[in-house]
Amino acid sequence: MKRLFWLGVGVVAGVALSRKATETARQATPAGLASNLGDAVRELAGAVGSFGAEVRAGMNEREQELHDMVEDRTGLTSRATAGRHAAARRARRA
């Protein structure tokens, strides 16, 4: 019975190692390397796009804070941005 158990463990280990070796060999081919590189570039592009969106959102938020601060301290609003900022303030208060 012990021998049969160890034979089964050996077969399972052999199959697992064989599959791992085959996958590693496939990744080392030019097609596999190109696939890995393509995935890495797509991931990098997504990260850069996400970072840019976060930076733009932060810039818009800070600009709004500065406009509000100027308006509070001076009582003056810019005609070009008064409508947009008023709508943003109403949205934040709601």
Residue frames as a rotation matrix with the C-alpha (Angstrom) as fourth column:
MET 1
0.569 0.823 0.000 0.00
0.823 -0.569 0.000 0.00
0.000 0.000 -1.000 0.00
LYS 2
0.404 -0.499 -0.766 2.84
0.168 -0.783 0.599 2.40
-0.899 -0.370 -0.233 0.85
ARG 3
-0.635 -0.705 0.318 4.46
0.409 0.042 0.911 1.75
-0.656 0.708 0.261 -2.50
LEU 4
-0.135 0.685 0.716 1.26
0.973 -0.046 0.227 2.52
0.188 0.727 -0.661 -4.35
PHE 5
0.761 0.384 -0.522 0.90
0.537 -0.825 0.176 5.79
-0.363 -0.415 -0.834 -2.41
TRP 6
0.063 -0.838 -0.541 4.44
0.018 -0.541 0.841 6.89
-0.998 -0.063 -0.019 -3.20
LEU 7
-0.621 -0.183 0.762 4.00
0.720 0.250 0.647 5.87
-0.309 0.951 -0.023 -6.83
GLY 8
0.372 0.855 0.360 0.94
0.914 -0.405 0.017 8.13
0.161 0.323 -0.933 -7.01
VAL 9
0.683 -0.210 -0.700 2.82
0.210 -0.861 0.463 11.01
-0.700 -0.463 -0.544 -5.34
GLY 10
-0.402 -0.913 0.064 5.66
0.254 -0.044 0.966 10.54
-0.879 0.405 0.250 -7.84
VAL 11
-0.360 0.351 0.864 3.29
0.933 0.122 0.339 10.57
0.014 0.928 -0.372 -10.82
VAL 12
0.734 0.674 -0.084 1.53
0.678 -0.734 0.045 13.72
-0.031 -0.090 -0.995 -9.59
ALA 13
0.407 -0.668 -0.623 4.86
0.055 -0.663 0.747 15.46
-0.912 -0.338 -0.233 -8.94
GLY 14
-0.562 -0.640 0.524 6.15
0.522 0.217 0.825 14.41
-0.642 0.737 0.212 -12.35
VAL 15
0.055 0.678 0.733 3.10
0.980 -0.179 0.092 15.77
0.193 0.713 -0.674 -14.15
ALA 16
0.860 0.274 -0.430 3.26
0.403 -0.882 0.245 19.06
-0.312 -0.384 -0.869 -12.21
LEU 17
0.060 -0.930 -0.362 6.97
0.047 -0.360 0.932 19.52
-0.997 -0.074 0.022 -12.92
SER 18
-0.514 -0.203 0.834 6.49
0.781 0.293 0.552 18.62
-0.356 0.934 0.008 -16.57
ARG 19
0.471 0.767 0.435 3.75
0.862 -0.504 -0.046 21.23
0.184 0.397 -0.899 -16.98
LYS 20
0.768 -0.248 -0.590 5.83
0.135 -0.838 0.528 23.86
-0.626 -0.485 -0.610 -15.19
ALA 21
-0.307 -0.945 0.108 8.84
0.260 0.026 0.965 23.11
-0.915 0.325 0.238 -17.39
THR 22
-0.266 0.293 0.918 6.73
0.963 0.112 0.244 23.29
-0.031 0.950 -0.312 -20.55
GLU 23
0.797 0.604 -0.003 5.27
0.604 -0.796 0.034 26.67
0.018 -0.029 -0.999 -19.50
THR 24
0.451 -0.722 -0.524 8.72
0.022 -0.578 0.816 28.03
-0.892 -0.380 -0.245 -18.65
ALA 25
-0.517 -0.643 0.565 10.06
0.552 0.254 0.794 26.87
-0.654 0.723 0.223 -22.01
ARG 26
0.164 0.662 0.731 7.12
0.976 -0.218 -0.021 28.50
0.146 0.717 -0.682 -23.82
GLN 27
0.898 0.189 -0.397 7.77
0.305 -0.919 0.252 31.81
-0.317 -0.347 -0.882 -22.04
ALA 28
0.051 -0.970 -0.236 11.40
0.081 -0.232 0.969 31.71
-0.995 -0.069 0.067 -23.15
THR 29
-0.167 -0.051 0.985 10.43
0.957 0.232 0.175 31.60
-0.238 0.971 0.010 -26.84
PRO 30
-0.963 -0.210 0.171 10.23
0.255 -0.915 0.313 34.84
0.091 0.345 0.934 -28.84
ALA 31
-0.257 0.945 0.203 6.42
0.131 -0.174 0.976 34.63
0.958 0.277 -0.079 -28.92
GLY 32
0.365 0.365 -0.857 6.28
0.850 0.244 0.466 34.13
0.379 -0.899 -0.221 -25.15
LEU 33
-0.522 -0.636 -0.568 8.64
0.788 -0.614 -0.037 37.04
-0.326 -0.467 0.822 -24.51
ALA 34
-0.867 0.261 0.425 6.60
0.084 -0.763 0.641 39.28
0.492 0.591 0.639 -26.82
SER 35
0.138 0.968 -0.209 3.44
0.415 0.135 0.900 38.32
0.900 -0.210 -0.383 -24.97
ASN 36
0.190 -0.139 -0.972 5.01
0.979 -0.041 0.197 39.12
-0.067 -0.990 0.128 -21.60
LEU 37
-0.831 -0.542 -0.126 6.35
0.521 -0.838 0.163 42.42
-0.194 0.070 0.979 -22.92
GLY 38
-0.564 0.704 0.432 2.95
0.130 -0.441 0.888 43.33
0.815 0.557 0.157 -24.37
ASP 39
0.387 0.708 -0.591 1.26
0.708 0.183 0.682 42.63
0.591 -0.682 -0.431 -21.04
ALA 40
-0.167 -0.547 -0.820 3.84
0.927 -0.370 0.058 44.75
-0.335 -0.751 0.569 -19.20
VAL 41
-0.946 -0.182 0.270 3.38
0.286 -0.859 0.425 47.67
0.155 0.479 0.864 -21.61
ARG 42
-0.134 0.974 0.184 -0.41
0.252 -0.146 0.957 47.51
0.958 0.175 -0.225 -21.27
GLU 43
0.401 0.244 -0.883 -0.12
0.893 0.112 0.437 47.48
0.206 -0.963 -0.172 -17.48
LEU 44
-0.563 -0.689 -0.455 2.29
0.744 -0.663 0.083 50.43
-0.359 -0.292 0.886 -17.55
ALA 45
-0.800 0.317 0.509 0.01
0.176 -0.687 0.705 52.40
0.573 0.654 0.494 -19.88
GLY 46
0.248 0.943 -0.221 -2.94
0.498 0.071 0.864 51.81
0.831 -0.325 -0.452 -17.56
ALA 47
0.185 -0.263 -0.947 -0.93
0.966 -0.128 0.224 52.92
-0.180 -0.956 0.231 -14.53
VAL 48
-0.852 -0.524 -0.011 0.26
0.506 -0.828 0.243 56.09
-0.136 0.201 0.970 -16.30
GLY 49
-0.477 0.760 0.442 -3.29
0.173 -0.412 0.895 56.91
0.862 0.503 0.065 -17.40
SER 50
0.446 0.637 -0.629 -4.61
0.724 0.156 0.672 56.38
0.526 -0.755 -0.391 -13.89
PHE 51
-0.235 -0.629 -0.741 -1.87
0.901 -0.426 0.076 58.56
-0.364 -0.650 0.667 -12.42
GLY 52
-0.914 -0.107 0.391 -2.65
0.305 -0.818 0.488 61.33
0.267 0.565 0.780 -14.93
ALA 53
-0.018 0.988 0.155 -6.34
0.316 -0.141 0.938 61.22
0.948 0.066 -0.310 -14.05
GLU 54
0.422 0.133 -0.897 -5.55
0.902 0.039 0.430 61.48
0.092 -0.990 -0.104 -10.34
VAL 55
-0.629 -0.709 -0.319 -3.21
0.714 -0.689 0.126 64.42
-0.309 -0.149 0.939 -10.94
ARG 56
-0.722 0.423 0.547 -5.85
0.173 -0.656 0.734 66.25
0.670 0.625 0.401 -13.01
ALA 57
0.344 0.890 -0.298 -8.48
0.542 0.071 0.837 65.64
0.766 -0.450 -0.458 -10.34
GLY 58
0.135 -0.384 -0.913 -6.13
0.957 -0.188 0.221 66.97
-0.256 -0.904 0.342 -7.66
MET 59
-0.869 -0.468 0.160 -5.31
0.494 -0.816 0.299 70.03
-0.009 0.339 0.941 -9.76
ASN 60
-0.336 0.829 0.447 -8.99
0.203 -0.400 0.894 70.79
0.920 0.391 -0.034 -10.32
GLU 61
0.496 0.513 -0.700 -9.73
0.762 0.130 0.635 70.38
0.417 -0.848 -0.326 -6.63
ARG 62
-0.245 -0.678 -0.693 -6.85
0.878 -0.459 0.139 72.67
-0.412 -0.574 0.707 -5.61
GLU 63
-0.860 -0.017 0.509 -7.88
0.330 -0.780 0.532 75.26
0.388 0.626 0.677 -8.22
GLN 64
0.138 0.986 0.091 -11.39
0.381 -0.138 0.914 75.24
0.914 -0.091 -0.394 -6.79
GLU 65
0.379 -0.064 -0.923 -10.01
0.924 -0.024 0.381 75.70
-0.047 -0.998 0.050 -3.27
LEU 66
-0.670 -0.714 -0.203 -7.91
0.686 -0.700 0.198 78.66
-0.283 -0.007 0.959 -4.40
HIS 67
-0.606 0.533 0.590 -10.84
0.219 -0.602 0.768 80.29
0.765 0.595 0.248 -6.22
ASP 68
0.447 0.812 -0.377 -13.01
0.590 0.049 0.806 79.85
0.672 -0.582 -0.457 -3.14
MET 69
0.046 -0.522 -0.852 -10.31
0.953 -0.233 0.194 81.33
-0.300 -0.821 0.486 -0.91
VAL 70
-0.903 -0.360 0.232 -9.90
0.423 -0.837 0.346 84.38
0.070 0.411 0.909 -3.18
GLU 71
-0.241 0.899 0.366 -13.66
0.229 -0.314 0.921 84.82
0.943 0.306 -0.130 -3.33
ASP 72
0.488 0.421 -0.765 -13.99
0.806 0.120 0.580 84.56
0.336 -0.899 -0.280 0.47
ARG 73
-0.181 -0.680 -0.710 -11.18
0.875 -0.442 0.200 87.04
-0.450 -0.585 0.675 1.12
THR 74
-0.956 -0.271 -0.113 -11.98
0.183 -0.850 0.494 89.59
-0.230 0.451 0.862 -1.60
GLY 75
-0.089 0.990 -0.108 -15.61
0.069 -0.102 -0.992 89.00
-0.994 -0.095 -0.060 -2.45
LEU 76
0.013 0.015 -1.000 -14.67
-0.911 -0.412 -0.018 89.05
-0.412 0.911 0.008 -6.15
THR 77
0.279 0.065 0.958 -15.31
0.203 0.971 -0.125 86.30
-0.939 0.229 0.258 -8.67
SER 78
-0.795 -0.546 -0.264 -13.88
-0.202 -0.172 0.964 85.80
-0.572 0.820 0.027 -12.10
ARG 79
0.084 0.881 -0.465 -16.52
-0.858 -0.173 -0.484 86.12
-0.507 0.439 0.742 -14.82
ALA 80
-0.171 -0.211 -0.962 -14.99
-0.843 0.537 0.032 83.33
0.510 0.817 -0.269 -16.85
THR 81
-0.736 -0.223 -0.639 -15.10
0.024 0.935 -0.354 80.82
0.676 -0.276 -0.683 -14.01
ALA 82
-0.719 0.460 0.521 -17.92
-0.689 -0.375 -0.620 82.12
-0.090 -0.805 0.586 -11.82
GLY 83
0.291 0.915 -0.279 -20.58
-0.937 0.332 0.112 79.89
0.195 0.229 0.954 -13.35
ARG 84
0.168 -0.303 -0.938 -18.46
-0.174 0.928 -0.331 76.77
0.970 0.219 0.103 -13.32
HIS 85
-0.819 -0.564 -0.107 -17.28
0.021 0.157 -0.987 77.27
0.573 -0.811 -0.117 -9.75
ALA 86
-0.455 0.741 0.494 -20.73
-0.888 -0.339 -0.310 78.16
-0.062 -0.580 0.812 -8.47
ALA 87
0.496 0.634 -0.593 -22.04
-0.688 0.704 0.177 74.91
0.530 0.320 0.786 -9.92
ALA 88
-0.170 -0.651 -0.740 -19.17
0.099 0.736 -0.670 73.01
0.980 -0.187 -0.061 -8.32
ARG 89
-0.899 -0.134 0.416 -19.84
-0.363 -0.301 -0.882 74.60
0.244 -0.944 0.222 -4.92
ARG 90
0.023 0.982 0.189 -23.53
-0.999 0.017 0.035 73.76
0.032 -0.190 0.981 -5.14
ALA 91
0.436 0.105 -0.894 -22.65
-0.350 0.935 -0.061 70.17
0.829 0.339 0.445 -6.02
ARG 92
-0.579 -0.733 -0.356 -20.27
0.097 0.372 -0.923 69.89
0.810 -0.569 -0.144 -3.04
ARG 93
-0.787 0.315 0.531 -22.80
-0.617 -0.424 -0.663 71.33
0.016 -0.849 0.528 -0.60
ALA 94
0.186 0.949 -0.253 -25.59
-0.924 0.256 0.282 69.03
0.333 0.181 0.925 -1.78
